[in-house]
Amino acid sequence: MKQQAAAPGPRFRQATQVKRVPQGVLTDKTFRDGLKMPFHEFWRLYLDAHRHPMTRGMHYSATIVGVITPVLAILHQQPLFCVAGIAFAVAMAVTSHWWVEHNRPLIRVNAFYGALADLRMCWLAMTGRIGAEYARLGLGDAAPRQHSLPAE
């Protein structure tokens, strides 16, 4: 008679679970908080959420797309091109947080401040002052945080 192996119990499952280490800034701010938040507070949170150069690069590209497509839409009298271009730019920026930075995009906190902060970040990058802005705000280097893996 063959004996069936017992399914692993809760002790086995508990021992093999791996906890994910969050990367980047994690915010508990909500839309309601974002409406009450002054821009300087949002700006610091925004820069902290954009530490990885690839995230910032995706945002710079998204900003270029978001600025050029309305101009092209007007020139070619294609209003849907404007809407599609802006939607594509937003999708580029948002997905960079999920794929690169592994944090939540701040568009749900305050979309208007997010757009302003994105333009400001692009301007600081174009003028070579983005690193100085991170230092001024006490955020350290404009580089991704180093995270250690959980102890096993």
Secondary structure, 3 states (H helix, E strand, C coil): CCCCCCCCCHHHHHHHCCCCCCCCCCCCCCHHHHHHCCHHHHHHHHHHCCCCHHHHHHHHHHHHHHHHHHHHHHHCCCHHHHHHHHHHHHHHHHHHHHHHHCCCCHHHCCHHHHHHHHHHHHHHHHCCCHHHHHHHCCCCCCCCCCCCCCCC
